[in-house]
Amino acid sequence: VQLQASGGGSVQAGGSLRLSCVASGSDMTINSMGWYRQPPGKQRELVANFRHYPSPNSITYGDSVEGRFTIARDEAKNAAYLQMASLEPEDTAVYYCVANIYTSATAPQYYWGQGTLVTVSS
């Protein structure tokens, strides 16, 4: 199983960016998928994810992004997308795609994509 993230870049405050993440592998079932971020000098934090518990397609947003960011998924493509709007300098961070996936050969485990840098200038 591999996660391939794309998107990100540099934008001015108030702008928008979109991140994409695609999971690839054989016979996968995705329990959850989303993004964490790590701002410079700070701990990693949840941005947004969807998961199939406690109810199907449950979505959680970090407090600092709720109302500005939107997560969406494409089950057919094993993909998730993060639309980020009204970006603020405080959103500057390395963003990581993460998914909990199991296959017919492996128990559920977390997979991390390569980080993608988002820089928001004031």
C-alpha positions as CSV (number, residue, x, y, z in Angstrom):
1,V,0.0,0.0,0.0
2,Q,1.2,3.4,-0.9
3,L,-0.2,6.9,-0.5
4,Q,0.6,9.5,-3.1
5,A,-0.1,13.1,-2.1
6,S,-0.1,16.1,-4.4
7,G,-1.0,19.7,-4.4
8,G,0.2,22.4,-1.9
9,G,2.5,25.2,-2.7
10,S,2.6,28.9,-1.9
11,V,-0.3,31.2,-1.7
12,Q,-1.2,34.6,-0.2
13,A,-3.5,34.9,2.8
14,G,-7.1,34.6,1.8
15,G,-6.3,32.3,-1.1
16,S,-7.1,28.7,-1.7
17,L,-5.3,25.4,-2.4
18,R,-6.3,21.8,-2.9
19,L,-4.5,18.7,-1.8
20,S,-5.0,15.3,-3.2
21,C,-4.2,11.9,-1.9
22,V,-4.5,8.6,-3.6
23,A,-4.0,5.1,-2.1
24,S,-2.7,2.4,-4.3
25,G,-2.4,-1.3,-3.6
26,S,-4.2,-4.6,-4.0
27,D,-7.4,-5.6,-2.3
28,M,-7.6,-2.6,0.0
29,T,-10.3,-1.5,2.4
30,I,-9.9,2.0,3.7
31,N,-11.1,2.5,7.2
32,S,-10.1,6.2,7.4
33,M,-8.3,8.7,5.3
34,G,-7.3,12.3,5.8
35,W,-4.6,14.9,6.6
36,Y,-2.5,15.9,9.5
37,R,-0.2,18.9,9.4
38,Q,3.0,20.0,11.3
39,P,3.6,23.7,11.5
40,P,7.2,24.9,11.9
41,G,8.3,24.2,15.4
42,K,5.0,22.7,16.5
43,Q,3.5,19.3,17.0
44,R,1.6,17.4,14.3
45,E,-2.2,18.0,14.5
46,L,-5.3,16.7,12.8
47,V,-6.6,18.7,9.9
48,A,-9.5,16.6,8.7
49,N,-10.3,13.0,8.1
50,F,-13.2,10.7,7.2
51,R,-13.7,7.3,8.8
52,H,-16.3,4.6,8.9
53,Y,-16.8,4.7,12.6
54,P,-18.7,5.5,14.7
55,S,-20.9,5.8,11.6
56,P,-20.2,5.5,7.9
57,N,-18.4,8.5,6.4
58,S,-17.9,10.3,9.7
59,I,-15.9,13.5,9.2
60,T,-13.8,15.3,11.7
61,Y,-12.1,18.7,11.3
62,G,-9.5,20.3,13.4
63,D,-10.8,23.3,15.4
64,S,-8.6,25.7,13.6
65,V,-9.8,24.7,10.1
66,E,-13.4,24.0,10.5
67,G,-15.5,26.1,8.3
68,R,-12.6,26.9,6.0
69,F,-11.4,23.5,4.8
70,T,-13.5,20.7,3.2
71,I,-12.5,17.1,2.9
72,A,-14.1,14.9,0.2
73,R,-13.5,11.4,-1.0
74,D,-13.7,9.4,-4.2
75,E,-14.2,5.8,-3.2
76,A,-13.8,4.5,-6.7
77,K,-10.4,6.1,-7.0
78,N,-9.3,5.4,-3.4
79,A,-8.7,9.1,-3.1
80,A,-9.4,12.0,-0.8
81,Y,-9.2,15.7,-1.4
82,L,-8.7,18.6,0.9
83,Q,-10.0,21.9,-0.4
84,M,-8.5,24.7,1.7
85,A,-10.0,28.2,1.5
86,S,-9.5,31.5,3.4
87,L,-5.9,30.4,4.1
88,E,-4.1,32.1,6.9
89,P,-0.3,32.4,7.6
90,E,-1.0,30.1,10.6
91,D,-1.9,27.3,8.1
92,T,1.7,27.2,6.9
93,A,2.8,23.6,7.6
94,V,3.9,20.3,6.1
95,Y,0.7,18.4,5.3
96,Y,0.6,14.6,5.5
97,C,-1.9,12.3,4.1
98,V,-2.7,9.4,6.3
99,A,-4.9,6.4,5.9
100,N,-5.9,3.3,7.9
101,I,-6.1,0.5,5.5
102,Y,-6.3,-3.3,5.6
103,T,-6.0,-5.9,2.8
104,S,-6.7,-9.6,2.6
105,A,-3.1,-10.1,3.6
106,T,-2.5,-7.4,6.2
107,A,-4.3,-6.3,9.4
108,P,-5.4,-2.6,9.6
109,Q,-2.5,-0.3,9.8
110,Y,-1.7,3.4,9.3
111,Y,0.1,4.5,6.2
112,W,1.6,8.0,5.7
113,G,2.2,9.8,2.5
114,Q,5.1,12.0,1.8
115,G,4.6,15.5,3.3
116,T,3.7,18.4,1.1
117,L,4.5,21.9,2.1
118,V,1.9,24.6,2.2
119,T,3.1,28.2,2.7
120,V,0.7,31.1,3.3
121,S,2.2,34.5,3.2
122,S,0.6,37.6,4.7
